[in-house]
Amino acid sequence: MRSHELGAEVMAPILSEDDAFNSHPILGTIAYRLPGLDDLLSVPMNFVSGYEEMTFWISIMIADASGNTQKLECVT
């Protein structure tokens, strides 16, 4: 995830079994739950509570059958 306000890229936790079970990639949807923003950014809660809103761009890393990784992201 890339934060617009902080100008930083944050690696979110790997998809869990529950997330994978609730996802439907063939239909174009992936279910994913994120930890609290303070945990995700490794900062105290009072740091993020000063923001009324934050914008993130999401990309997904996948591994193909041969083990090579590829970054997937939408252009908009």
N, CA, C and O atoms as a Tripos MOL2 file, in Angstrom:
@<TRIPOS>MOLECULE
protein
  304   303    76     0     0
PROTEIN
NO_CHARGES

@<TRIPOS>ATOM
      1 N           0.8480   -1.1650    0.0000 N.3       1 MET1
      2 CA          0.0000    0.0000    0.0000 C.3       1 MET1
      3 C           0.8910    1.2250    0.0000 C.2       1 MET1
      4 O           1.8750    1.2830    0.7370 O.2       1 MET1
      5 N           0.5500    2.2070   -0.8260 N.am      2 ARG2
      6 CA          1.3010    3.4560   -0.8600 C.3       2 ARG2
      7 C           0.4320    4.5540   -0.2890 C.2       2 ARG2
      8 O          -0.6900    4.7700   -0.7480 O.2       2 ARG2
      9 N           0.9480    5.2510    0.7170 N.am      3 SER3
     10 CA          0.2190    6.3420    1.3610 C.3       3 SER3
     11 C           0.4850    7.6470    0.6360 C.2       3 SER3
     12 O           1.6350    8.0550    0.4760 O.2       3 SER3
     13 N          -0.5790    8.2950    0.2010 N.am      4 HIS4
     14 CA         -0.4540    9.5930   -0.4640 C.3       4 HIS4
     15 C           0.0590   10.6500    0.5130 C.2       4 HIS4
     16 O           0.9700   11.4090    0.1790 O.2       4 HIS4
     17 N          -0.5110   10.7060    1.7040 N.am      5 GLU5
     18 CA         -0.1520   11.7410    2.6830 C.3       5 GLU5
     19 C           1.2700   11.5650    3.2250 C.2       5 GLU5
     20 O           1.9890   12.5470    3.4070 O.2       5 GLU5
     21 N           1.6710   10.3360    3.4800 N.am      6 LEU6
     22 CA          2.9750   10.0860    4.0880 C.3       6 LEU6
     23 C           4.0690    9.8510    3.0580 C.2       6 LEU6
     24 O           5.2520    9.8810    3.3970 O.2       6 LEU6
     25 N           3.6910    9.6180    1.8060 N.am      7 GLY7
     26 CA          4.6800    9.3550    0.7690 C.3       7 GLY7
     27 C           5.4800    8.0890    1.0460 C.2       7 GLY7
     28 O           6.6470    7.9990    0.6640 O.2       7 GLY7
     29 N           4.8700    7.1160    1.7010 N.am      8 ALA8
     30 CA          5.5690    5.8940    2.0830 C.3       8 ALA8
     31 C           4.8270    4.6730    1.5750 C.2       8 ALA8
     32 O           3.6040    4.6840    1.4290 O.2       8 ALA8
     33 N           5.5880    3.6180    1.3070 N.am      9 GLU9
     34 CA          4.9890    2.3510    0.9140 C.3       9 GLU9
     35 C           5.0390    1.4080    2.1040 C.2       9 GLU9
     36 O           6.0740    1.2630    2.7540 O.2       9 GLU9
     37 N           3.9090    0.7670    2.3810 N.am     10 VAL10
     38 CA          3.7730   -0.1120    3.5380 C.3      10 VAL10
     39 C           3.4110   -1.5070    3.0460 C.2      10 VAL10
     40 O           2.5020   -1.6660    2.2320 O.2      10 VAL10
     41 N           4.1180   -2.5120    3.5380 N.am     11 MET11
     42 CA          3.7950   -3.8910    3.1950 C.3      11 MET11
     43 C           2.7630   -4.4070    4.1900 C.2      11 MET11
     44 O           3.0280   -4.4780    5.3900 O.2      11 MET11
     45 N           1.6040   -4.7600    3.6920 N.am     12 ALA12
     46 CA          0.5350   -5.2910    4.5500 C.3      12 ALA12
     47 C           0.7840   -6.7810    4.7890 C.2      12 ALA12
     48 O           1.5370   -7.4100    4.0460 O.2      12 ALA12
     49 N           0.1570   -7.3450    5.8190 N.am     13 PRO13
     50 CA          0.3130   -8.7780    6.0870 C.3      13 PRO13
     51 C          -0.1610   -9.6300    4.9130 C.2      13 PRO13
     52 O          -0.9700   -9.1960    4.0920 O.2      13 PRO13
     53 N           0.3580  -10.8360    4.8560 N.am     14 ILE14
     54 CA         -0.0160  -11.7870    3.8050 C.3      14 ILE14
     55 C          -1.4840  -12.1900    3.9840 C.2      14 ILE14
     56 O          -1.9910  -12.2590    5.1040 O.2      14 ILE14
     57 N          -2.1430  -12.4490    2.8760 N.am     15 LEU15
     58 CA         -3.5300  -12.9000    2.8680 C.3      15 LEU15
     59 C          -3.6830  -14.1350    3.7500 C.2      15 LEU15
     60 O          -2.9260  -15.0960    3.6160 O.2      15 LEU15
     61 N          -4.6510  -14.1080    4.6400 N.am     16 SER16
     62 CA         -4.8720  -15.2520    5.5340 C.3      16 SER16
     63 C          -5.7660  -16.2810    4.8480 C.2      16 SER16
     64 O          -6.3150  -16.0150    3.7790 O.2      16 SER16
     65 N          -5.9130  -17.4610    5.4640 N.am     17 GLU17
     66 CA         -6.8190  -18.4810    4.9240 C.3      17 GLU17
     67 C          -8.2560  -17.9780    4.8820 C.2      17 GLU17
     68 O          -8.9850  -18.2540    3.9290 O.2      17 GLU17
     69 N          -8.6720  -17.2300    5.9270 N.am     18 ASP18
     70 CA        -10.0320  -16.6670    5.9390 C.3      18 ASP18
     71 C         -10.2170  -15.6740    4.8030 C.2      18 ASP18
     72 O         -11.2570  -15.6750    4.1440 O.2      18 ASP18
     73 N          -9.2150  -14.8210    4.5630 N.am     19 ASP19
     74 CA         -9.3110  -13.8580    3.4690 C.3      19 ASP19
     75 C          -9.4010  -14.5900    2.1290 C.2      19 ASP19
     76 O         -10.2270  -14.2510    1.2820 O.2      19 ASP19
     77 N          -8.5470  -15.5940    1.9490 N.am     20 ALA20
     78 CA         -8.5510  -16.3560    0.6980 C.3      20 ALA20
     79 C          -9.8990  -17.0480    0.4930 C.2      20 ALA20
     80 O         -10.4150  -17.0740   -0.6250 O.2      20 ALA20
     81 N         -10.4740  -17.6090    1.5630 N.am     21 PHE21
     82 CA        -11.7590  -18.2970    1.4670 C.3      21 PHE21
     83 C         -12.8660  -17.3350    1.0440 C.2      21 PHE21
     84 O         -13.7500  -17.7200    0.2780 O.2      21 PHE21
     85 N         -12.8360  -16.1030    1.5230 N.am     22 ASN22
     86 CA        -13.8830  -15.1220    1.2210 C.3      22 ASN22
     87 C         -13.6390  -14.3660   -0.0830 C.2      22 ASN22
     88 O         -14.4610  -13.5370   -0.4750 O.2      22 ASN22
     89 N         -12.5360  -14.6350   -0.7520 N.am     23 SER23
     90 CA        -12.2150  -13.9740   -2.0190 C.3      23 SER23
     91 C         -12.7920  -14.7480   -3.1960 C.2      23 SER23
     92 O         -12.9940  -15.9600   -3.1250 O.2      23 SER23
     93 N         -13.0530  -14.0220   -4.2830 N.am     24 HIS24
     94 CA        -13.5350  -14.6240   -5.5250 C.3      24 HIS24
     95 C         -12.7570  -14.0160   -6.6880 C.2      24 HIS24
     96 O         -13.3060  -13.2060   -7.4360 O.2      24 HIS24
     97 N         -11.4670  -14.3990   -6.8570 N.am     25 PRO25
     98 CA        -10.6450  -13.7740   -7.8870 C.3      25 PRO25
     99 C         -11.1790  -13.9570   -9.2990 C.2      25 PRO25
    100 O         -10.9610  -13.0940  -10.1500 O.2      25 PRO25
    101 N         -11.8730  -15.0610   -9.5730 N.am     26 ILE26
    102 CA        -12.4380  -15.2590  -10.9100 C.3      26 ILE26
    103 C         -13.4870  -14.1910  -11.2070 C.2      26 ILE26
    104 O         -13.6580  -13.7760  -12.3530 O.2      26 ILE26
    105 N         -14.1920  -13.7490  -10.1490 N.am     27 LEU27
    106 CA        -15.1890  -12.6850  -10.3080 C.3      27 LEU27
    107 C         -14.5690  -11.2920  -10.1510 C.2      27 LEU27
    108 O         -15.2610  -10.2830  -10.2920 O.2      27 LEU27
    109 N         -13.2590  -11.2390   -9.8580 N.am     28 GLY28
    110 CA        -12.5740   -9.9600   -9.7440 C.3      28 GLY28
    111 C         -12.6200   -9.3390   -8.3620 C.2      28 GLY28
    112 O         -12.3910   -8.1370   -8.2290 O.2      28 GLY28
    113 N         -12.9120  -10.1300   -7.3110 N.am     29 THR29
    114 CA        -12.9390   -9.5690   -5.9610 C.3      29 THR29
    115 C         -11.9820  -10.3320   -5.0480 C.2      29 THR29
    116 O         -11.8710  -11.5560   -5.1160 O.2      29 THR29
    117 N         -11.3070   -9.5870   -4.2080 N.am     30 ILE30
    118 CA        -10.4320  -10.1650   -3.2030 C.3      30 ILE30
    119 C         -10.8320   -9.5860   -1.8560 C.2      30 ILE30
    120 O         -10.8620   -8.3670   -1.6830 O.2      30 ILE30
    121 N         -11.1400  -10.4550   -0.9040 N.am     31 ALA31
    122 CA        -11.4670  -10.0180    0.4560 C.3      31 ALA31
    123 C         -10.1660   -9.9320    1.2370 C.2      31 ALA31
    124 O          -9.3430  -10.8460    1.1820 O.2      31 ALA31
    125 N          -9.9780   -8.8380    1.9630 N.am     32 TYR32
    126 CA         -8.7400   -8.6620    2.7110 C.3      32 TYR32
    127 C          -9.0010   -7.7500    3.8860 C.2      32 TYR32
    128 O          -9.5270   -6.6490    3.7170 O.2      32 TYR32
    129 N          -8.6380   -8.1960    5.0830 N.am     33 ARG33
    130 CA         -8.8100   -7.3680    6.2680 C.3      33 ARG33
    131 C          -7.4550   -6.8360    6.6980 C.2      33 ARG33
    132 O          -6.4750   -7.5780    6.7680 O.2      33 ARG33
    133 N          -7.4120   -5.5620    6.9800 N.am     34 LEU34
    134 CA         -6.1640   -4.9130    7.4020 C.3      34 LEU34
    135 C          -6.1550   -4.7130    8.9030 C.2      34 LEU34
    136 O          -7.2110   -4.5630    9.5190 O.2      34 LEU34
    137 N          -4.9620   -4.7100    9.5040 N.am     35 PRO35
    138 CA         -4.8750   -4.3610   10.9230 C.3      35 PRO35
    139 C          -5.1780   -2.8760   11.1060 C.2      35 PRO35
    140 O          -5.3440   -2.1560   10.1220 O.2      35 PRO35
    141 N          -5.2500   -2.4190   12.3340 N.am     36 GLY36
    142 CA         -5.4610   -0.9980   12.6030 C.3      36 GLY36
    143 C          -4.3720   -0.1620   11.9480 C.2      36 GLY36
    144 O          -3.2410   -0.6250   11.7990 O.2      36 GLY36
    145 N          -4.6980    1.0530   11.5590 N.am     37 LEU37
    146 CA         -3.7560    1.9170   10.8590 C.3      37 LEU37
    147 C          -2.4830    2.1690   11.6640 C.2      37 LEU37
    148 O          -1.3930    2.2470   11.0990 O.2      37 LEU37
    149 N          -2.6220    2.2960   12.9780 N.am     38 ASP38
    150 CA         -1.4310    2.5000   13.8120 C.3      38 ASP38
    151 C          -0.5110    1.2800   13.7670 C.2      38 ASP38
    152 O           0.7090    1.4350   13.7270 O.2      38 ASP38
    153 N          -1.0770    0.0710   13.7730 N.am     39 ASP39
    154 CA         -0.2650   -1.1460   13.6580 C.3      39 ASP39
    155 C           0.3500   -1.2700   12.2690 C.2      39 ASP39
    156 O           1.5170   -1.6340   12.1300 O.2      39 ASP39
    157 N          -0.4300   -0.9680   11.2590 N.am     40 LEU40
    158 CA          0.0280   -1.0790    9.8820 C.3      40 LEU40
    159 C           1.2140   -0.1480    9.6150 C.2      40 LEU40
    160 O           2.1830   -0.5380    8.9630 O.2      40 LEU40
    161 N           1.1280    1.0880   10.1250 N.am     41 LEU41
    162 CA          2.1850    2.0780    9.8970 C.3      41 LEU41
    163 C           3.2670    2.0480   10.9790 C.2      41 LEU41
    164 O           4.2820    2.7350   10.8600 O.2      41 LEU41
    165 N           3.0530    1.2490   12.0380 N.am     42 SER42
    166 CA          3.9940    1.1650   13.1750 C.3      42 SER42
    167 C           4.2330    2.5260   13.8200 C.2      42 SER42
    168 O           5.3690    2.9260   14.0720 O.2      42 SER42
    169 N           3.1250    3.2270   14.0790 N.am     43 VAL43
    170 CA          3.1820    4.5390   14.7400 C.3      43 VAL43
    171 C           2.1420    4.5620   15.8570 C.2      43 VAL43
    172 O           1.2140    3.7530   15.8440 O.2      43 VAL43
    173 N           2.2780    5.4810   16.8300 N.am     44 PRO44
    174 CA          1.2570    5.5870   17.8780 C.3      44 PRO44
    175 C          -0.0870    6.0490   17.2980 C.2      44 PRO44
    176 O          -0.1270    6.7440   16.2830 O.2      44 PRO44
    177 N          -1.1800    5.6570   17.9500 N.am     45 MET45
    178 CA         -2.5210    6.0180   17.4760 C.3      45 MET45
    179 C          -2.7000    7.5330   17.3930 C.2      45 MET45
    180 O          -3.3960    8.0120   16.4980 O.2      45 MET45
    181 N          -2.0890    8.3030   18.3060 N.am     46 ASN46
    182 CA         -2.2700    9.7610   18.2600 C.3      46 ASN46
    183 C          -1.6510   10.3710   16.9960 C.2      46 ASN46
    184 O          -2.0190   11.4790   16.6050 O.2      46 ASN46
    185 N          -0.7140    9.6570   16.3520 N.am     47 PHE47
    186 CA         -0.1470   10.1450   15.0890 C.3      47 PHE47
    187 C          -1.1890   10.0930   13.9780 C.2      47 PHE47
    188 O          -1.3310   11.0520   13.2190 O.2      47 PHE47
    189 N          -1.9180    8.9860   13.8740 N.am     48 VAL48
    190 CA         -2.9070    8.8500   12.8060 C.3      48 VAL48
    191 C          -4.2380    9.4980   13.1430 C.2      48 VAL48
    192 O          -5.0080    9.8130   12.2350 O.2      48 VAL48
    193 N          -4.5330    9.7070   14.4150 N.am     49 SER49
    194 CA         -5.8210   10.3080   14.7790 C.3      49 SER49
    195 C          -5.8880   11.7820   14.3770 C.2      49 SER49
    196 O          -6.9720   12.3640   14.3680 O.2      49 SER49
    197 N          -4.7680   12.3860   14.0510 N.am     50 GLY50
    198 CA         -4.7550   13.7730   13.5950 C.3      50 GLY50
    199 C          -5.2420   13.9420   12.1610 C.2      50 GLY50
    200 O          -5.5000   15.0630   11.7210 O.2      50 GLY50
    201 N          -5.3700   12.8410   11.4330 N.am     51 TYR51
    202 CA         -5.8390   12.8910   10.0480 C.3      51 TYR51
    203 C          -7.3320   12.6360   10.0060 C.2      51 TYR51
    204 O          -7.8350   11.7280   10.6680 O.2      51 TYR51
    205 N          -8.0420   13.4430    9.2220 N.am     52 GLU52
    206 CA         -9.4660   13.2140    9.0320 C.3      52 GLU52
    207 C          -9.6880   12.1310    7.9830 C.2      52 GLU52
    208 O         -10.6410   11.3570    8.0780 O.2      52 GLU52
    209 N          -8.8110   12.0750    6.9850 N.am     53 GLU53
    210 CA         -8.8600   11.0260    5.9780 C.3      53 GLU53
    211 C          -7.4600   10.8000    5.4200 C.2      53 GLU53
    212 O          -6.6170   11.6970    5.4390 O.2      53 GLU53
    213 N          -7.2300    9.5940    4.9260 N.am     54 MET54
    214 CA         -5.9550    9.2390    4.3110 C.3      54 MET54
    215 C          -6.2590    8.4870    3.0250 C.2      54 MET54
    216 O          -7.2580    7.7730    2.9340 O.2      54 MET54
    217 N          -5.3950    8.6500    2.0340 N.am     55 THR55
    218 CA         -5.5680    7.9970    0.7460 C.3      55 THR55
    219 C          -4.4470    6.9850    0.5450 C.2      55 THR55
    220 O          -3.2760    7.3040    0.7470 O.2      55 THR55
    221 N          -4.8060    5.7640    0.1470 N.am     56 PHE56
    222 CA         -3.8290    4.7200   -0.1330 C.3      56 PHE56
    223 C          -4.0740    4.1590   -1.5240 C.2      56 PHE56
    224 O          -5.2190    4.0280   -1.9580 O.2      56 PHE56
    225 N          -2.9870    3.8250   -2.2230 N.am     57 TRP57
    226 CA         -3.0640    3.0860   -3.4720 C.3      57 TRP57
    227 C          -2.6450    1.6650   -3.1390 C.2      57 TRP57
    228 O          -1.6320    1.4470   -2.4750 O.2      57 TRP57
    229 N          -3.4220    0.7080   -3.5980 N.am     58 ILE58
    230 CA         -3.1960   -0.6980   -3.2740 C.3      58 ILE58
    231 C          -2.6180   -1.4210   -4.4870 C.2      58 ILE58
    232 O          -3.0810   -1.2320   -5.6120 O.2      58 ILE58
    233 N          -1.6200   -2.2380   -4.2530 N.am     59 SER59
    234 CA         -1.1140   -3.1540   -5.2780 C.3      59 SER59
    235 C          -0.9830   -4.5200   -4.6240 C.2      59 SER59
    236 O          -0.8870   -4.6280   -3.4020 O.2      59 SER59
    237 N          -0.9810   -5.5510   -5.4410 N.am     60 ILE60
    238 CA         -0.9460   -6.9220   -4.9430 C.3      60 ILE60
    239 C           0.2230   -7.6470   -5.5880 C.2      60 ILE60
    240 O           0.4230   -7.5570   -6.7990 O.2      60 ILE60
    241 N           0.9940   -8.3630   -4.7870 N.am     61 MET61
    242 CA          2.0850   -9.1900   -5.2930 C.3      61 MET61
    243 C           1.5750  -10.6230   -5.3960 C.2      61 MET61
    244 O           1.0380  -11.1660   -4.4310 O.2      61 MET61
    245 N           1.7420  -11.2340   -6.5670 N.am     62 ILE62
    246 CA          1.3400  -12.6270   -6.7500 C.3      62 ILE62
    247 C           2.5500  -13.4340   -7.1980 C.2      62 ILE62
    248 O           3.5010  -12.8880   -7.7570 O.2      62 ILE62
    249 N           2.5040  -14.7240   -6.9500 N.am     63 ALA63
    250 CA          3.5400  -15.6370   -7.4320 C.3      63 ALA63
    251 C           2.9150  -16.5570   -8.4720 C.2      63 ALA63
    252 O           1.8500  -17.1330   -8.2480 O.2      63 ALA63
    253 N           3.5880  -16.6900   -9.6110 N.am     64 ASP64
    254 CA          3.0660  -17.6090  -10.6280 C.3      64 ASP64
    255 C           3.5450  -19.0320  -10.3350 C.2      64 ASP64
    256 O           4.2190  -19.2690   -9.3330 O.2      64 ASP64
    257 N           3.2040  -19.9570  -11.1920 N.am     65 ALA65
    258 CA          3.5180  -21.3710  -10.9610 C.3      65 ALA65
    259 C           5.0150  -21.6350  -10.8440 C.2      65 ALA65
    260 O           5.4280  -22.5780  -10.1700 O.2      65 ALA65
    261 N           5.8290  -20.8060  -11.4970 N.am     66 SER66
    262 CA          7.2820  -21.0130  -11.4430 C.3      66 SER66
    263 C           7.9320  -20.2790  -10.2720 C.2      66 SER66
    264 O           9.1470  -20.3500  -10.0940 O.2      66 SER66
    265 N           7.1240  -19.5710   -9.4690 N.am     67 GLY67
    266 CA          7.6500  -18.8870   -8.2890 C.3      67 GLY67
    267 C           8.0610  -17.4430   -8.5230 C.2      67 GLY67
    268 O           8.5050  -16.7760   -7.5890 O.2      67 GLY67
    269 N           7.9240  -16.9420   -9.7530 N.am     68 ASN68
    270 CA          8.2360  -15.5360  -10.0290 C.3      68 ASN68
    271 C           7.1260  -14.6490   -9.4900 C.2      68 ASN68
    272 O           5.9500  -15.0010   -9.5790 O.2      68 ASN68
    273 N           7.4950  -13.4940   -8.9280 N.am     69 THR69
    274 CA          6.4770  -12.5830   -8.3960 C.3      69 THR69
    275 C           6.1510  -11.5050   -9.4170 C.2      69 THR69
    276 O           6.9850  -11.1170  -10.2350 O.2      69 THR69
    277 N           4.9410  -11.0460   -9.3450 N.am     70 GLN70
    278 CA          4.4550   -9.9950  -10.2390 C.3      70 GLN70
    279 C           3.6010   -9.0310   -9.4300 C.2      70 GLN70
    280 O           2.8010   -9.4630   -8.6000 O.2      70 GLN70
    281 N           3.7600   -7.7360   -9.6590 N.am     71 LYS71
    282 CA          2.9890   -6.7140   -8.9700 C.3      71 LYS71
    283 C           1.7900   -6.3330   -9.8270 C.2      71 LYS71
    284 O           1.9350   -5.9350  -10.9830 O.2      71 LYS71
    285 N           0.5940   -6.4620   -9.2380 N.am     72 LEU72
    286 CA         -0.6450   -6.0910   -9.9470 C.3      72 LEU72
    287 C          -1.2130   -4.8390   -9.3230 C.2      72 LEU72
    288 O          -1.3010   -4.7360   -8.0990 O.2      72 LEU72
    289 N          -1.6020   -3.8830  -10.1520 N.am     73 GLU73
    290 CA         -2.2330   -2.6580   -9.6310 C.3      73 GLU73
    291 C          -3.1100   -2.0520  -10.7040 C.2      73 GLU73
    292 O          -2.8730   -2.2240  -11.8990 O.2      73 GLU73
    293 N          -4.1270   -1.3390  -10.2550 N.am     74 CYS74
    294 CA         -5.0200   -0.6380  -11.1770 C.3      74 CYS74
    295 C          -4.3980    0.7180  -11.5200 C.2      74 CYS74
    296 O          -3.6680    1.3030  -10.7190 O.2      74 CYS74
    297 N          -4.6990    1.1950  -12.7090 N.am     75 VAL75
    298 CA         -4.1690    2.4960  -13.0950 C.3      75 VAL75
    299 C          -4.9670    3.6510  -12.5200 C.2      75 VAL75
    300 O          -4.4770    4.7780  -12.4560 O.2      75 VAL75
    301 N          -6.2040    3.3750  -12.0980 N.am     76 THR76
    302 CA         -7.0110    4.4550  -11.4920 C.3      76 THR76
    303 C          -7.4360    4.0620  -10.1050 C.2      76 THR76
    304 O          -8.1210    4.8290   -9.4280 O.2      76 THR76
@<TRIPOS>BOND
     1     1     2 1
     2     2     3 1
     3     3     4 2
     4     3     5 am
     5     5     6 1
     6     6     7 1
     7     7     8 2
     8     7     9 am
     9     9    10 1
    10    10    11 1
    11    11    12 2
    12    11    13 am
    13    13    14 1
    14    14    15 1
    15    15    16 2
    16    15    17 am
    17    17    18 1
    18    18    19 1
    19    19    20 2
    20    19    21 am
    21    21    22 1
    22    22    23 1
    23    23    24 2
    24    23    25 am
    25    25    26 1
    26    26    27 1
    27    27    28 2
    28    27    29 am
    29    29    30 1
    30    30    31 1
    31    31    32 2
    32    31    33 am
    33    33    34 1
    34    34    35 1
    35    35    36 2
    36    35    37 am
    37    37    38 1
    38    38    39 1
    39    39    40 2
    40    39    41 am
    41    41    42 1
    42    42    43 1
    43    43    44 2
    44    43    45 am
    45    45    46 1
    46    46    47 1
    47    47    48 2
    48    47    49 am
    49    49    50 1
    50    50    51 1
    51    51    52 2
    52    51    53 am
    53    53    54 1
    54    54    55 1
    55    55    56 2
    56    55    57 am
    57    57    58 1
    58    58    59 1
    59    59    60 2
    60    59    61 am
    61    61    62 1
    62    62    63 1
    63    63    64 2
    64    63    65 am
    65    65    66 1
    66    66    67 1
    67    67    68 2
    68    67    69 am
    69    69    70 1
    70    70    71 1
    71    71    72 2
    72    71    73 am
    73    73    74 1
    74    74    75 1
    75    75    76 2
    76    75    77 am
    77    77    78 1
    78    78    79 1
    79    79    80 2
    80    79    81 am
    81    81    82 1
    82    82    83 1
    83    83    84 2
    84    83    85 am
    85    85    86 1
    86    86    87 1
    87    87    88 2
    88    87    89 am
    89    89    90 1
    90    90    91 1
    91    91    92 2
    92    91    93 am
    93    93    94 1
    94    94    95 1
    95    95    96 2
    96    95    97 am
    97    97    98 1
    98    98    99 1
    99    99   100 2
   100    99   101 am
   101   101   102 1
   102   102   103 1
   103   103   104 2
   104   103   105 am
   105   105   106 1
   106   106   107 1
   107   107   108 2
   108   107   109 am
   109   109   110 1
   110   110   111 1
   111   111   112 2
   112   111   113 am
   113   113   114 1
   114   114   115 1
   115   115   116 2
   116   115   117 am
   117   117   118 1
   118   118   119 1
   119   119   120 2
   120   119   121 am
   121   121   122 1
   122   122   123 1
   123   123   124 2
   124   123   125 am
   125   125   126 1
   126   126   127 1
   127   127   128 2
   128   127   129 am
   129   129   130 1
   130   130   131 1
   131   131   132 2
   132   131   133 am
   133   133   134 1
   134   134   135 1
   135   135   136 2
   136   135   137 am
   137   137   138 1
   138   138   139 1
   139   139   140 2
   140   139   141 am
   141   141   142 1
   142   142   143 1
   143   143   144 2
   144   143   145 am
   145   145   146 1
   146   146   147 1
   147   147   148 2
   148   147   149 am
   149   149   150 1
   150   150   151 1
   151   151   152 2
   152   151   153 am
   153   153   154 1
   154   154   155 1
   155   155   156 2
   156   155   157 am
   157   157   158 1
   158   158   159 1
   159   159   160 2
   160   159   161 am
   161   161   162 1
   162   162   163 1
   163   163   164 2
   164   163   165 am
   165   165   166 1
   166   166   167 1
   167   167   168 2
   168   167   169 am
   169   169   170 1
   170   170   171 1
   171   171   172 2
   172   171   173 am
   173   173   174 1
   174   174   175 1
   175   175   176 2
   176   175   177 am
   177   177   178 1
   178   178   179 1
   179   179   180 2
   180   179   181 am
   181   181   182 1
   182   182   183 1
   183   183   184 2
   184   183   185 am
   185   185   186 1
   186   186   187 1
   187   187   188 2
   188   187   189 am
   189   189   190 1
   190   190   191 1
   191   191   192 2
   192   191   193 am
   193   193   194 1
   194   194   195 1
   195   195   196 2
   196   195   197 am
   197   197   198 1
   198   198   199 1
   199   199   200 2
   200   199   201 am
   201   201   202 1
   202   202   203 1
   203   203   204 2
   204   203   205 am
   205   205   206 1
   206   206   207 1
   207   207   208 2
   208   207   209 am
   209   209   210 1
   210   210   211 1
   211   211   212 2
   212   211   213 am
   213   213   214 1
   214   214   215 1
   215   215   216 2
   216   215   217 am
   217   217   218 1
   218   218   219 1
   219   219   220 2
   220   219   221 am
   221   221   222 1
   222   222   223 1
   223   223   224 2
   224   223   225 am
   225   225   226 1
   226   226   227 1
   227   227   228 2
   228   227   229 am
   229   229   230 1
   230   230   231 1
   231   231   232 2
   232   231   233 am
   233   233   234 1
   234   234   235 1
   235   235   236 2
   236   235   237 am
   237   237   238 1
   238   238   239 1
   239   239   240 2
   240   239   241 am
   241   241   242 1
   242   242   243 1
   243   243   244 2
   244   243   245 am
   245   245   246 1
   246   246   247 1
   247   247   248 2
   248   247   249 am
   249   249   250 1
   250   250   251 1
   251   251   252 2
   252   251   253 am
   253   253   254 1
   254   254   255 1
   255   255   256 2
   256   255   257 am
   257   257   258 1
   258   258   259 1
   259   259   260 2
   260   259   261 am
   261   261   262 1
   262   262   263 1
   263   263   264 2
   264   263   265 am
   265   265   266 1
   266   266   267 1
   267   267   268 2
   268   267   269 am
   269   269   270 1
   270   270   271 1
   271   271   272 2
   272   271   273 am
   273   273   274 1
   274   274   275 1
   275   275   276 2
   276   275   277 am
   277   277   278 1
   278   278   279 1
   279   279   280 2
   280   279   281 am
   281   281   282 1
   282   282   283 1
   283   283   284 2
   284   283   285 am
   285   285   286 1
   286   286   287 1
   287   287   288 2
   288   287   289 am
   289   289   290 1
   290   290   291 1
   291   291   292 2
   292   291   293 am
   293   293   294 1
   294   294   295 1
   295   295   296 2
   296   295   297 am
   297   297   298 1
   298   298   299 1
   299   299   300 2
   300   299   301 am
   301   301   302 1
   302   302   303 1
   303   303   304 2
@<TRIPOS>SUBSTRUCTURE
     1 MET1         2 RESIDUE 1 A MET
     2 ARG2         6 RESIDUE 1 A ARG
     3 SER3        10 RESIDUE 1 A SER
     4 HIS4        14 RESIDUE 1 A HIS
     5 GLU5        18 RESIDUE 1 A GLU
     6 LEU6        22 RESIDUE 1 A LEU
     7 GLY7        26 RESIDUE 1 A GLY
     8 ALA8        30 RESIDUE 1 A ALA
     9 GLU9        34 RESIDUE 1 A GLU
    10 VAL10       38 RESIDUE 1 A VAL
    11 MET11       42 RESIDUE 1 A MET
    12 ALA12       46 RESIDUE 1 A ALA
    13 PRO13       50 RESIDUE 1 A PRO
    14 ILE14       54 RESIDUE 1 A ILE
    15 LEU15       58 RESIDUE 1 A LEU
    16 SER16       62 RESIDUE 1 A SER
    17 GLU17       66 RESIDUE 1 A GLU
    18 ASP18       70 RESIDUE 1 A ASP
    19 ASP19       74 RESIDUE 1 A ASP
    20 ALA20       78 RESIDUE 1 A ALA
    21 PHE21       82 RESIDUE 1 A PHE
    22 ASN22       86 RESIDUE 1 A ASN
    23 SER23       90 RESIDUE 1 A SER
    24 HIS24       94 RESIDUE 1 A HIS
    25 PRO25       98 RESIDUE 1 A PRO
    26 ILE26      102 RESIDUE 1 A ILE
    27 LEU27      106 RESIDUE 1 A LEU
    28 GLY28      110 RESIDUE 1 A GLY
    29 THR29      114 RESIDUE 1 A THR
    30 ILE30      118 RESIDUE 1 A ILE
    31 ALA31      122 RESIDUE 1 A ALA
    32 TYR32      126 RESIDUE 1 A TYR
    33 ARG33      130 RESIDUE 1 A ARG
    34 LEU34      134 RESIDUE 1 A LEU
    35 PRO35      138 RESIDUE 1 A PRO
    36 GLY36      142 RESIDUE 1 A GLY
    37 LEU37      146 RESIDUE 1 A LEU
    38 ASP38      150 RESIDUE 1 A ASP
    39 ASP39      154 RESIDUE 1 A ASP
    40 LEU40      158 RESIDUE 1 A LEU
    41 LEU41      162 RESIDUE 1 A LEU
    42 SER42      166 RESIDUE 1 A SER
    43 VAL43      170 RESIDUE 1 A VAL
    44 PRO44      174 RESIDUE 1 A PRO
    45 MET45      178 RESIDUE 1 A MET
    46 ASN46      182 RESIDUE 1 A ASN
    47 PHE47      186 RESIDUE 1 A PHE
    48 VAL48      190 RESIDUE 1 A VAL
    49 SER49      194 RESIDUE 1 A SER
    50 GLY50      198 RESIDUE 1 A GLY
    51 TYR51      202 RESIDUE 1 A TYR
    52 GLU52      206 RESIDUE 1 A GLU
    53 GLU53      210 RESIDUE 1 A GLU
    54 MET54      214 RESIDUE 1 A MET
    55 THR55      218 RESIDUE 1 A THR
    56 PHE56      222 RESIDUE 1 A PHE
    57 TRP57      226 RESIDUE 1 A TRP
    58 ILE58      230 RESIDUE 1 A ILE
    59 SER59      234 RESIDUE 1 A SER
    60 ILE60      238 RESIDUE 1 A ILE
    61 MET61      242 RESIDUE 1 A MET
    62 ILE62      246 RESIDUE 1 A ILE
    63 ALA63      250 RESIDUE 1 A ALA
    64 ASP64      254 RESIDUE 1 A ASP
    65 ALA65      258 RESIDUE 1 A ALA
    66 SER66      262 RESIDUE 1 A SER
    67 GLY67      266 RESIDUE 1 A GLY
    68 ASN68      270 RESIDUE 1 A ASN
    69 THR69      274 RESIDUE 1 A THR
    70 GLN70      278 RESIDUE 1 A GLN
    71 LYS71      282 RESIDUE 1 A LYS
    72 LEU72      286 RESIDUE 1 A LEU
    73 GLU73      290 RESIDUE 1 A GLU
    74 CYS74      294 RESIDUE 1 A CYS
    75 VAL75      298 RESIDUE 1 A VAL
    76 THR76      302 RESIDUE 1 A THR
